[in-house]
Amino acid sequence: MKIPFRRASPSRPPAHAAAQPRPQPERLPVAIPMLGAAAVTLILGVAACSDMSRRDSDTAVGAGAGAVAGAVLTGGSPVGTVGGAVVGGVVGNQVGKDK
């Protein structure tokens, strides 16, 4: 039995083309701008906290840690992140209060 030859239609690629990986467009490295942004943020953060009291610094650190913990525990939910920041800020403020 002879199988008739059938040409591939121009609207769809041949069956063997599906297994071929598509070439990816060239992308700029994201790490360079992200490192620059992180460095600027770190410098501004250190400069802003230079005249803080110990209690204010503990509050800020607690809020940051609480925001990260809230985001992780709630899968990145904005409400969880803000809630974690609030709780962490309160805890950080109260730590060492009696000293």
URLINFEN-V63906 format. One record per helix or strand of 2 or more residues. SS is the DSSP state (a for helix, b for strand). FROM is the first residue (numbers start at 1). TO is the last residue. If there is no record, write none. Layout:
SS | FROM | TO
SS | FROM | TO
This chain:
a | 15 | 19
a | 30 | 48
a | 54 | 73
a | 78 | 94
